[in-house]
Amino acid sequence: MRTGSRQRYVPLDVASARSTEVSRSVDGESVAAVLARHLGRPVTVRALRRLSGGASRESWSLDAEVEGGETLGLVLRRDPGGHSGHSSRDVEYRLLEATRLAGVPVPGVRVLLEPGDGLGDGFVMDRVEGETIPRRILRDDAYAGARRAMARQCGEIAALVHAVDPATLPDLPVLGAVEQVEQYRDLLDALGEPHPAFELGLRWLEERVPPGPEAPTLVHGDFRNGNLVVGPEGVRAVLDWELAHLGDPVEDLGWLCVRSWRFGADDRPVGGFGSYEELLDAYGRASGRSVDLATLRYWEAFGTLKWGVVCVMQAATHLSGAVRSVELAALGRRAAEMEWDLLDLLEEIS
């Protein structure tokens, strides 16, 4: 593993929309053949359906009836076309293997797809039952107990993520605060649009870079409400590791607090379900690492700017004709919301 490499990447949600290959369909027989090869027994695939979310990175839920009576609940996660993003599915597969062995709650992985399978780049993992839709998690009575526990649980889970031995991981880019601020400035400049609020935010971030860790740790990169599988008792699994990298662990904590991921529950800044104090206290106790609120808010500001720039890029993808999508266009309109959030946040914490 190269721990000193500085790689640049286009944010995966944007890059994935630029695939020029036509999506290959998923059929039960192809998936059954993959599983039969892996399990060494005939398999019949039932209840195959595509899960919501993901423009070209697809997730398909299925039940695999294995000869002998066993039925497995599984998920096929794949890139149906060409891949040009940060990490491919084989990297995500290896990340899930390493993090599970380190005690992080993630789905168990079963089998990595091969080119001859005809299903694209991907893998099959265990299905973790639970809810992932944030508005249900934040509002339904069934998750009232979960909401009371999730800030603490997220702090403890983040500590587990950041404690994973880098030597057990696949090759990942090293992206600290300096590299990422530079990266998003380059991306904004490439768009050629005036966004004074984001320019102000970039300058603010450049002038206040906090001291980083002695050595970069594993960073999930998209640790937020919406990428968590939740049951009535709380968090069951962490999904979507395609933005993982090595860097400052506080980045994950700050991203969890970005206002967009509160989904309207603004009185609870941590994911719409908890307080800064709950998160930092749990993280400190679990990791042995004290994080001050000012550093957390720095990364919250960075996350707000980052999501704003990605929204602008999503709109550009739609307007350029590369991918005509109402979803991308709608995300592009949120750039103004992120500019407001960023200005409001900078006034509060400066």
C-alpha positions in Angstrom: 0.0 0.0 0.0 1.3 3.5 -0.9 0.7 5.7 2.1 2.4 8.7 0.7 0.7 8.9 -2.7 -1.3 12.0 -3.6 -3.9 11.0 -6.1 -6.5 13.3 -7.6 -10.0 12.1 -8.3 -13.3 13.4 -9.5 -16.0 13.0 -6.8 -17.6 9.6 -7.5 -21.2 10.7 -7.8 -20.2 13.0 -10.7 -17.7 10.7 -12.3 -20.1 7.8 -12.3 -22.7 9.8 -14.3 -20.2 10.1 -17.2 -20.0 6.5 -18.1 -20.6 6.1 -21.8 -21.3 2.4 -21.8 -24.9 1.2 -21.9 -26.0 -0.4 -18.7 -26.1 -4.2 -18.9 -29.2 -5.6 -17.4 -29.2 -8.0 -14.4 -30.9 -11.3 -14.8 -31.4 -14.0 -12.2 -29.7 -16.7 -14.1 -26.4 -14.8 -14.4 -26.4 -14.0 -10.7 -27.3 -17.6 -9.9 -24.3 -18.8 -11.9 -22.0 -16.6 -10.0 -23.3 -17.8 -6.7 -23.3 -21.4 -7.7 -19.6 -21.1 -8.6 -18.9 -19.5 -5.2 -21.0 -21.9 -3.1 -20.3 -25.1 -5.0 -24.1 -25.9 -5.1 -26.9 -25.0 -7.5 -28.7 -21.7 -6.7 -32.0 -20.3 -7.7 -32.4 -16.5 -7.5 -35.7 -15.0 -6.3 -37.1 -11.6 -5.6 -34.4 -9.8 -7.7 -35.1 -6.0 -7.6 -33.0 -2.9 -8.0 -32.8 -0.8 -4.8 -33.3 3.0 -5.0 -30.4 5.4 -5.1 -27.3 5.5 -7.3 -27.2 7.0 -10.7 -25.0 4.3 -12.3 -23.6 2.4 -9.2 -26.4 0.0 -8.8 -27.5 -2.2 -5.8 -29.8 -5.2 -6.4 -31.5 -7.1 -3.6 -32.1 -10.8 -4.1 -32.9 -14.0 -2.3 -30.6 -16.9 -3.1 -32.2 -20.3 -2.6 -29.3 -22.8 -2.3 -29.8 -26.5 -3.0 -30.3 -28.1 0.3 -32.8 -25.6 1.7 -30.7 -22.6 2.8 -31.9 -19.2 1.6 -29.5 -16.2 1.7 -30.5 -12.6 1.6 -27.9 -10.9 -0.6 -27.2 -7.6 -2.4 -25.4 -7.3 -5.8 -23.4 -4.0 -5.9 -22.0 -3.1 -9.3 -20.9 -0.6 -11.9 -22.8 -1.7 -15.0 -20.7 0.4 -17.4 -17.2 1.8 -17.6 -15.7 3.1 -14.3 -13.9 6.4 -13.9 -14.4 7.3 -10.3 -12.4 7.2 -7.1 -12.5 3.5 -6.2 -13.7 0.5 -8.2 -15.8 -2.2 -6.7 -12.9 -4.5 -6.1 -11.4 -1.9 -3.8 -14.7 -1.5 -2.0 -14.8 -5.3 -1.7 -11.4 -5.4 -0.1 -12.3 -2.5 2.2 -15.4 -4.3 3.5 -13.3 -7.4 4.2 -10.7 -5.4 6.1 -13.1 -3.2 8.1 -15.3 -6.2 9.0 -12.3 -8.0 10.4 -11.5 -4.9 12.4 -14.9 -4.9 14.0 -16.7 -2.3 11.9 -20.3 -3.1 11.3 -20.4 -3.7 7.6 -22.1 -6.3 5.3 -20.1 -9.4 4.8 -18.8 -9.8 1.3 -19.4 -13.1 -0.6 -17.9 -13.0 -4.1 -16.2 -10.6 -6.5 -17.5 -10.6 -10.0 -15.3 -11.7 -12.9 -15.2 -10.2 -16.4 -16.8 -13.4 -17.8 -19.8 -13.1 -15.6 -21.3 -10.4 -17.9 -22.6 -8.3 -15.0 -20.0 -5.5 -14.9 -17.6 -4.6 -12.2 -19.0 -5.5 -8.8 -19.5 -8.0 -6.0 -22.1 -9.8 -3.9 -22.5 -9.1 -0.2 -24.9 -10.1 2.6 -28.1 -8.0 2.9 -28.4 -6.3 6.2 -32.1 -5.8 7.0 -33.1 -2.3 8.2 -34.0 1.2 7.1 -31.7 3.5 5.1 -34.1 6.3 4.2 -33.2 9.2 6.5 -36.7 10.8 6.7 -38.1 7.6 8.0 -35.3 7.1 10.5 -35.7 10.7 11.8 -39.6 10.7 11.9 -41.1 7.2 12.3 -42.0 6.1 15.8 -40.3 2.7 15.2 -36.9 4.4 15.3 -37.5 6.7 18.3 -35.1 4.5 20.4 -32.6 4.4 17.6 -32.5 8.2 17.4 -31.6 8.5 21.0 -28.6 6.1 20.5 -27.3 7.0 17.1 -25.0 9.9 17.9 -23.2 7.8 20.5 -23.1 4.8 18.1 -21.8 6.8 15.2 -19.0 8.1 17.5 -18.1 4.6 18.5 -18.3 3.3 14.9 -16.2 6.1 13.6 -13.5 5.3 16.2 -13.5 1.7 14.9 -13.1 2.9 11.3 -10.2 5.2 12.1 -8.4 2.4 14.1 -8.2 0.1 11.1 -4.6 -0.8 10.4 -3.7 0.9 7.1 -1.4 -2.1 6.3 -4.6 -4.2 5.9 -6.2 -1.9 3.3 -6.0 -1.7 -0.5 -4.1 1.1 -2.0 -5.9 4.4 -1.2 -5.1 8.0 -1.9 -3.9 10.3 0.9 -6.1 13.3 1.1 -5.8 15.7 4.0 -7.3 19.2 4.4 -4.7 21.0 2.3 -5.0 18.5 -0.6 -8.8 18.6 -0.6 -9.2 22.3 -0.4 -6.8 22.6 -3.4 -8.8 19.9 -5.2 -12.1 21.6 -4.8 -10.7 24.9 -5.8 -9.4 23.3 -9.0 -12.8 21.7 -9.6 -14.7 25.0 -9.1 -12.2 26.8 -11.4 -12.7 24.2 -14.1 -16.5 24.9 -14.1 -15.9 28.5 -15.0 -18.9 29.8 -13.1 -18.9 32.6 -10.5 -19.6 31.4 -7.0 -18.4 34.1 -4.6 -19.7 32.3 -1.5 -17.6 29.2 -2.4 -14.6 31.3 -3.1 -14.9 32.9 0.3 -15.3 29.5 1.9 -12.2 28.2 0.1 -10.1 31.1 1.4 -11.5 30.7 4.9 -10.6 27.0 4.8 -7.1 27.7 3.5 -6.4 30.1 6.3 -7.5 27.9 9.1 -6.3 24.4 8.3 -6.2 22.5 11.6 -3.3 20.3 12.7 -3.8 16.9 11.2 -3.1 13.5 12.8 0.5 12.2 13.2 -0.3 9.6 10.6 -3.3 9.5 8.2 -6.0 7.1 9.1 -8.7 5.4 7.1 -11.5 7.8 6.4 -14.9 6.5 5.2 -15.5 9.7 3.1 -19.3 9.6 3.1 -20.1 8.8 6.7 -23.6 10.2 7.1 -27.3 9.6 7.6 -28.4 7.8 4.4 -25.4 5.5 4.3 -26.4 3.8 7.5 -28.6 0.7 7.9 -30.8 1.3 11.0 -33.0 -0.9 13.1 -35.1 0.0 16.1 -32.0 -0.4 18.3 -29.8 1.8 16.2 -27.1 1.5 13.5 -26.6 -2.0 12.1 -24.2 -1.4 9.2 -22.2 1.3 7.4 -22.6 1.3 3.6 -21.0 3.0 0.5 -17.3 3.0 1.0 -16.4 4.2 -2.5 -15.0 7.6 -1.3 -12.7 6.0 1.3 -9.2 7.4 1.6 -6.4 8.0 4.1 -6.6 11.4 5.9 -7.8 13.3 8.9 -10.3 11.2 10.9 -12.2 14.3 12.0 -13.4 14.7 8.3 -15.9 11.8 8.9 -17.3 13.5 12.0 -17.6 16.9 10.3 -19.3 15.4 7.2 -21.9 13.6 9.5 -22.8 17.1 10.8 -23.4 18.9 7.4 -26.8 20.4 7.4 -28.0 18.6 4.3 -27.7 15.3 6.1 -30.0 16.4 8.9 -32.9 16.3 6.5 -34.8 19.1 8.2 -34.1 18.2 11.8 -31.8 21.2 12.3 -32.1 21.2 16.1 -30.0 18.0 16.1 -26.8 18.8 14.2 -25.4 15.3 14.1 -27.3 13.6 11.3 -30.6 15.0 12.5 -30.5 12.7 15.5 -28.0 14.0 18.0 -25.8 16.7 19.5 -22.1 17.6 18.9 -21.4 16.8 22.6 -22.9 13.3 22.3 -20.8 12.5 19.2 -17.5 13.9 20.5 -17.9 12.3 23.9 -18.5 8.9 22.5 -15.8 9.2 19.9 -13.3 10.4 22.5 -14.1 7.5 24.9 -13.9 4.9 22.1 -10.8 6.2 20.3 -8.8 7.7 23.1 -8.5 10.8 20.9 -9.9 14.1 22.0 -11.5 16.2 19.2 -12.3 19.8 19.9 -15.5 21.4 18.6 -13.6 24.0 16.6 -11.9 21.3 14.5 -15.2 19.4 14.0 -16.8 22.6 12.8 -13.9 23.3 10.4 -14.6 19.9 8.7 -18.3 20.6 8.8 -17.6 23.8 6.8 -15.4 21.9 4.4 -18.2 19.3 3.9 -20.7 22.0 3.2 -18.5 23.6 0.6 -17.7 20.1 -0.9 -21.3 19.2 -1.3 -22.0 22.6 -2.8 -19.3 22.2 -5.5 -20.6 18.7 -6.2 -24.1 20.1 -6.7 -22.7 22.5 -9.3 -20.9 19.7 -11.0 -24.0 17.6 -11.1 -25.9 20.4 -12.9 -23.0 20.8 -15.3 -23.2 17.1 -16.2 -26.9 17.6 -17.0 -26.6 20.9 -18.8 -23.7 19.6 -21.0 -25.8 16.8 -22.3 -23.5 14.2 -21.0 -26.3 12.8 -18.9 -29.8 14.3 -19.2 -31.3 13.8 -15.8 -34.0 15.5 -13.7 -32.2 14.2 -10.6 -28.9 15.9 -11.6 -30.7 19.1 -12.5 -32.5 19.1 -9.2 -29.3 18.6 -7.3 -27.7 21.5 -9.2 -30.4 23.8 -7.9 -29.3 23.0 -4.4 -26.0 24.7 -4.9 -27.7 28.0 -3.9 -28.9 26.3 -0.7 -25.3 25.2 0.1 -24.0 28.7 -0.5 -26.4 30.0 2.1 -25.5 27.3 4.5 -21.8 27.9 4.1 -22.2 31.7 4.6 -24.4 31.1 7.7 -22.0 28.6 9.1 -18.9 30.8 8.6 -20.5 33.7 10.3 -21.4 31.4 13.3 -17.9 29.8 13.8 -15.5 32.6 12.7 
